[in-house]
Amino acid sequence: MGSFSIIRAGSIALACTVPLSSYAAKLEEVLVTAQHREQSLQDVPVSVSAIGGEKMLEAGINRMEDLQAYVPNLTVTESGISTDIYVRGIGTGMNQGFEQSVGMYVDGIYYGRAQLARAPFLDLARVEVLRGPQNILQGKNSIAGAINIITASPGDELEGLFSALYEPEFDEKVVDVMLSGPITDNFGLRFSARLREFGGYMEDLNLDIEGPQYDQATFRLKGTWDVTDQLRAELKYERGKFDTVGRHAEIINDEPSTSSNFVLAGRTQSEILDRSFYPPFLDVDTDDSVRNNYLDYKGHSNGNYSNNDTNNLTLNVSWVSPDGHEFRSITGILDYQYNDLCDCDATAAELFKFEMEEDYRQVSQEFRWVSPGGEFVDYIAGVYFQQNDLLFNDELIQDSNLVVELLNAADFIEGGARGDLDPLTLAADPYEILGFGDAGNAIKDIKGPREFTSKSKIASAFLQATVNLHDTLRLTLGGRYTYENKKGSRKLTITDLDGNELPQGEVDTVAAITFAMERHDLQGERSESQFSPLINVQWDYSDEGMAYFTATKGFKAGGFDARSNQTPEAELTYRNPNAVAPNQTILEGTFEYDEEEALSYELGLKTGLFDGAAEFNIAAFYTEYSDLQISIFDGSIGFQVGNAKEAVTMGIEMDGRWQVTDYLTLGGALALLDFEFKDFQNGQCRQDQVPDAPNGRDCDYTGWSNQYVADWSGTFIVGYVRPISPTIGIGASLDVIFTDKYNPSSNLDPRVEQEGFYKFNGRLGVGAIDQSWELALVGKNLTDEVIVVYAADTPLAKTLFGTTSHTGFIEAPRSVALQFSYRL
């Protein structure tokens, strides 16, 4: 039977009810490499959670997004055009110019791009989640935390695995294959592959398909060569693709327009888009599904897809000197490409769409020197180099007659507010129109192509030394110095559908009003140096318990904004001299943003109980962030980058596990979190909110919380494994995931707040005691909770229609799968 390998577990209330003498069961020790040494989890002075590869396979944890259910204070979710990763309320918003505040590392290689968080898991030894700034040993930009993913390596014996899972409700099929073993006395190979198809759970009423549909395939070959007794080399090559059709998004609310325009007034966006509501002078063809504007796992679109390809090559060479010093070289080559089509207006109406593609290359090299350990001074030192090139292209495609006719009608009714217009006469009956404006014609059949580039060179050196002052007392001092040079460029223009650039004129005026978009060509270069210090004191107050205190300062590099649609200068957009009433719109975008800084304090306690049968850990933290990098939706189709001057996150994290008997294990974790913006005056206003920031355009978030922050969240896990015959055993587990209410929207709109919930995942299996085979039922979200994991203002809803509307990304409902596995 599979082992109960998730390590966060425990119940304080139960820990005092049974005499110590009644315990014979022992917990299995969990080993991690969070500090580049193999250590017991209970000896690591960091708030860290770890999940074994066996547990992930059993629980159907297929990728990073599934991991969050088992790690409190961790949020991973796909958003509109990106993936959000947050730890303790801190993360990086939606912008292709960003690197993540939560660093992801795979076999020691930094994966800083949001798109890589969507890649499927394959044949893992374990995943370690470290909370709080991790800038010393973990390297670049890990200001909120780090996720270490360790893939399985060849062993000394022949191993094999075949696992197949089928879930009928969403037509999910997963096949895992692994074959590993020695080829010679000093050379071993491990091959693994995962194929996954998923049919989707959201109905697209317009296209009559289910989504999101996944088609994933990942292959890995890993070889180890013991060149000598002291020299070992490990080479890994991995190739993957993960393609998606459709999205798990739908419009979840839609409130009437407050516009005085008779075409729009008093109607919801769905009513405005419904063909039956149009005045006779508008000739549109919109699918009836636009009237579905509430949460019911049913959306409507004109098509979405995402095609992704990844490659990585990692060479890890270690040499251990006769006196026990280890010298290690880790070389990584990583690249990926993706192309997306986003029907980002979230409706079946032909309003606009985005095509996006990204090409990323990264080369990194780390040299590390690790002392033997157990000496008066133990240390880890090293240098790190990285170079990466990013090319991101996207383009707005506006080939819709609907937008044109709506703008023409609005142009007429509003007296030319949207740009150039013809002399008109308005009849007493507004439906008897003699003529109407032509502003919409200016953006008929246009594109808004943009190209963004970013090139970075990074060099850093680090040292962390632990002074063993006494058998029970240790002092650790550490620091990392980092230098980074970054060059960026962004160019946006306006063309016809064939890509021919259009001359300046009314098209610029109308694009500014409708899409908040203007032409620009920007370039920049920035260099910065950072020093991240750390001090840690660790005290072993008993044979089974230790306490620690850590103070550290972390940094995250600045950079360039890939998604703003305007220039940083507050100037009038292009004015058409032929317009009767030239547009007076002022747009102000962003391009360069500053580095982020954190000062963090953590006090922790880790202890064993009941003579090794249980353990309980607790950590309290307080972190101040300066110039927090924020992504702000501009209300139309773009995002601006800003820096919140000051924010504070604090809380308490508890976890533990208890081997009650040889057969029964209890586990759990609880996180309490409080987040507050102390100074953030340039936030995104909610729909219908009057700007209250000093600049008269933004909203003051000072005193507010942050996206994804719940006052409390956690897990409770029960595992039961026992033999029922000399050769057969049964196993059952129940995972309870719970959270208080939180807001999944970056502008914290209370209209989309997610209520607190309890979600149950379970597993029931039977198999051979020697683990050669197993058959199991795997259930997810058994209580069928409706959960909005991300929400945002529906693009163009307010700016074009005057309606208040939100789009939500919805987690999958209940599913039950059959899983079979066979091992050599």
Secondary structure as the mmCIF struct_conf table of DSSP 4:
data_model
#
loop_
_struct_conf.conf_type_id
_struct_conf.id
_struct_conf.beg_label_comp_id
_struct_conf.beg_label_asym_id
_struct_conf.beg_label_seq_id
_struct_conf.end_label_comp_id
_struct_conf.end_label_asym_id
_struct_conf.end_label_seq_id
STRN STRN1 ILE A 6 ILE A 6
TURN_TY1_P TURN_TY1_P1 ILE A 12 ILE A 12
HELX_RH_3T_P HELX_RH_3T_P1 ALA A 13 CYS A 16
BEND BEND1 THR A 17 VAL A 18
HELX_RH_3T_P HELX_RH_3T_P2 LEU A 20 SER A 22
HELX_LH_PP_P HELX_LH_PP_P1 LEU A 27 GLU A 29
STRN STRN2 LEU A 31 VAL A 32
TURN_TY1_P TURN_TY1_P2 ALA A 34 GLN A 35
BEND BEND2 HIS A 36 ARG A 37
STRN STRN3 GLN A 39 SER A 40
HELX_RH_3T_P HELX_RH_3T_P3 LEU A 41 ASP A 43
BEND BEND3 VAL A 46 VAL A 46
STRN STRN4 VAL A 48 GLY A 52
HELX_RH_AL_P HELX_RH_AL_P1 GLY A 53 ALA A 59
TURN_TY1_P TURN_TY1_P3 GLY A 60 GLY A 60
STRN STRN5 ARG A 63 ARG A 63
HELX_RH_AL_P HELX_RH_AL_P2 MET A 64 LEU A 67
HELX_RH_3T_P HELX_RH_3T_P4 GLN A 68 TYR A 70
BEND BEND4 VAL A 71 VAL A 71
TURN_TY1_P TURN_TY1_P4 PRO A 72 ASN A 73
STRN STRN6 LEU A 74 GLU A 78
BEND BEND5 GLY A 80 SER A 82
STRN STRN7 THR A 83 VAL A 87
TURN_TY1_P TURN_TY1_P5 ARG A 88 GLY A 89
STRN STRN8 ILE A 90 GLY A 91
BEND BEND6 MET A 94 MET A 94
TURN_TY1_P TURN_TY1_P6 GLN A 96 GLY A 97
BEND BEND7 SER A 101 SER A 101
STRN STRN9 VAL A 102 VAL A 106
TURN_TY1_P TURN_TY1_P7 ASP A 107 GLY A 108
STRN STRN10 ILE A 109 TYR A 111
HELX_RH_3T_P HELX_RH_3T_P5 ALA A 114 ARG A 118
BEND BEND8 ALA A 119 ALA A 119
STRN STRN11 PRO A 120 PRO A 120
HELX_LH_PP_P HELX_LH_PP_P2 PHE A 121 PHE A 121
BEND BEND9 ASP A 123 ASP A 123
STRN STRN12 LEU A 124 ARG A 131
BEND BEND10 GLY A 132 GLY A 132
TURN_TY1_P TURN_TY1_P8 ASN A 135 LEU A 137
BEND BEND11 GLN A 138 GLN A 138
TURN_TY1_P TURN_TY1_P9 LYS A 140 ASN A 141
BEND BEND12 ILE A 143 ALA A 144
STRN STRN13 GLY A 145 THR A 151
BEND BEND13 ASP A 156 GLU A 157
STRN STRN14 GLU A 159 GLU A 167
TURN_TY1_P TURN_TY1_P10 PRO A 168 ASP A 171
STRN STRN15 GLU A 172 THR A 184
TURN_TY1_P TURN_TY1_P11 ASP A 185 ASN A 186
STRN STRN16 PHE A 187 PHE A 198
BEND BEND14 TYR A 201 TYR A 201
STRN STRN17 MET A 202 ASP A 204
TURN_TY1_P TURN_TY1_P12 LEU A 205 ASP A 208
STRN STRN18 ILE A 209 GLY A 211
STRN STRN19 GLN A 213 ASP A 226
BEND BEND15 THR A 228 GLN A 230
STRN STRN20 LEU A 231 VAL A 245
BEND BEND16 GLY A 246 GLY A 246
BEND BEND17 HIS A 248 HIS A 248
STRN STRN21 ALA A 249 GLU A 255
TURN_TY1_P TURN_TY1_P13 PHE A 262 GLY A 266
HELX_RH_AL_P HELX_RH_AL_P3 GLN A 269 LEU A 273
BEND BEND18 ASP A 274 ASP A 274
HELX_RH_3T_P HELX_RH_3T_P6 ARG A 275 PHE A 277
BEND BEND19 TYR A 278 TYR A 278
TURN_TY1_P TURN_TY1_P14 PRO A 280 PHE A 281
HELX_RH_3T_P HELX_RH_3T_P7 ASP A 288 ARG A 291
BEND BEND20 TYR A 294 TYR A 297
STRN STRN22 LYS A 298 GLY A 299
BEND BEND21 ASN A 302 ASN A 302
STRN STRN23 TYR A 305 VAL A 320
TURN_TY1_P TURN_TY1_P15 PRO A 322 ASP A 323
BEND BEND22 GLY A 324 GLY A 324
STRN STRN24 GLU A 326 CYS A 342
TURN_TY1_P TURN_TY1_P16 CYS A 344 ASP A 345
BEND BEND23 THR A 347 ALA A 349
STRN STRN25 LYS A 353 VAL A 370
BEND BEND24 GLY A 373 PHE A 376
STRN STRN26 VAL A 377 GLN A 398
HELX_RH_AL_P HELX_RH_AL_P4 ASN A 401 ILE A 413
TURN_TY1_P TURN_TY1_P17 GLU A 414 GLY A 415
BEND BEND25 GLY A 416 GLY A 416
TURN_TY1_P TURN_TY1_P18 ALA A 417 ARG A 418
BEND BEND26 GLY A 419 GLY A 419
STRN STRN27 LEU A 426 LEU A 426
BEND BEND27 ALA A 428 ASP A 429
TURN_TY1_P TURN_TY1_P19 PRO A 430 TYR A 431
BEND BEND28 GLU A 432 GLU A 432
STRN STRN28 ILE A 433 ILE A 433
BEND BEND29 LEU A 434 LEU A 434
HELX_RH_3T_P HELX_RH_3T_P8 ALA A 439 ILE A 443
TURN_TY1_P TURN_TY1_P20 LYS A 444 ASP A 445
STRN STRN29 ILE A 446 HIS A 470
TURN_TY1_P TURN_TY1_P21 ASP A 471 THR A 472
STRN STRN30 LEU A 473 LEU A 492
STRN STRN31 THR A 495 ASP A 496
TURN_TY1_P TURN_TY1_P22 LEU A 497 ASP A 498
BEND BEND30 GLY A 499 GLY A 499
HELX_LH_PP_P HELX_LH_PP_P3 ASN A 500 ASN A 500
STRN STRN32 GLU A 501 GLU A 501
HELX_LH_PP_P HELX_LH_PP_P4 LEU A 502 PRO A 503
BEND BEND31 GLN A 504 GLY A 505
HELX_RH_AL_P HELX_RH_AL_P5 GLU A 506 PHE A 515
STRN STRN33 HIS A 520 SER A 542
TURN_TY1_P TURN_TY1_P23 ASP A 543 GLU A 544
STRN STRN34 GLY A 545 LYS A 556
STRN STRN35 GLY A 559 PHE A 560
BEND BEND32 ALA A 562 ARG A 563
BEND BEND33 GLN A 566 GLN A 566
BEND BEND34 PRO A 568 GLU A 569
STRN STRN36 GLU A 571 LEU A 572
HELX_LH_PP_P HELX_LH_PP_P5 THR A 573 TYR A 574
TURN_TY1_P TURN_TY1_P24 PRO A 577 ASN A 578
BEND BEND35 VAL A 580 ALA A 581
STRN STRN37 ILE A 586 LEU A 587
STRN STRN38 GLU A 592 TYR A 593
STRN STRN39 GLU A 596 LEU A 609
HELX_RH_3T_P HELX_RH_3T_P9 PHE A 610 GLY A 612
TURN_TY1_P TURN_TY1_P25 ALA A 613 ALA A 613
STRN STRN40 ALA A 614 PHE A 633
BEND BEND36 GLY A 635 ILE A 637
STRN STRN41 PHE A 639 GLN A 659
BEND BEND37 THR A 661 TYR A 663
STRN STRN42 LEU A 664 ASP A 679
BEND BEND38 ASN A 682 ASN A 682
STRN STRN43 GLY A 683 GLY A 683
HELX_LH_PP_P HELX_LH_PP_P6 GLN A 684 ARG A 686
TURN_TY1_P TURN_TY1_P26 GLN A 687 ASP A 688
HELX_LH_PP_P HELX_LH_PP_P7 GLN A 689 PRO A 691
BEND BEND39 ALA A 693 ALA A 693
TURN_TY1_P TURN_TY1_P27 PRO A 694 ASN A 695
BEND BEND40 GLY A 696 ASP A 698
STRN STRN44 CYS A 699 CYS A 699
TURN_TY1_P TURN_TY1_P28 THR A 702 GLY A 703
TURN_TY1_P TURN_TY1_P29 GLN A 707 TYR A 708
BEND BEND41 ASP A 711 ASP A 711
STRN STRN45 TRP A 712 PRO A 723
BEND BEND42 ILE A 724 THR A 727
STRN STRN46 ILE A 728 THR A 739
STRN STRN47 TYR A 742 TYR A 742
STRN STRN48 SER A 745 SER A 745
TURN_TY1_P TURN_TY1_P30 SER A 746 ASN A 747
HELX_RH_3T_P HELX_RH_3T_P10 PRO A 750 VAL A 752
HELX_LH_PP_P HELX_LH_PP_P8 GLU A 753 GLU A 753
STRN STRN49 GLN A 754 GLN A 754
HELX_LH_PP_P HELX_LH_PP_P9 GLU A 755 GLY A 756
STRN STRN50 PHE A 757 ALA A 768
TURN_TY1_P TURN_TY1_P31 ILE A 769 ASP A 770
BEND BEND43 GLN A 771 SER A 772
STRN STRN51 TRP A 773 LYS A 780
BEND BEND44 ASN A 781 ASN A 781
TURN_TY1_P TURN_TY1_P32 LEU A 782 THR A 783
STRN STRN52 VAL A 788 ASP A 793
HELX_LH_PP_P HELX_LH_PP_P10 THR A 794 THR A 794
TURN_TY1_P TURN_TY1_P33 PRO A 795 LEU A 796
HELX_RH_AL_P HELX_RH_AL_P6 ALA A 797 PHE A 801
STRN STRN53 THR A 804 ILE A 810
STRN STRN54 SER A 815 ARG A 823
#
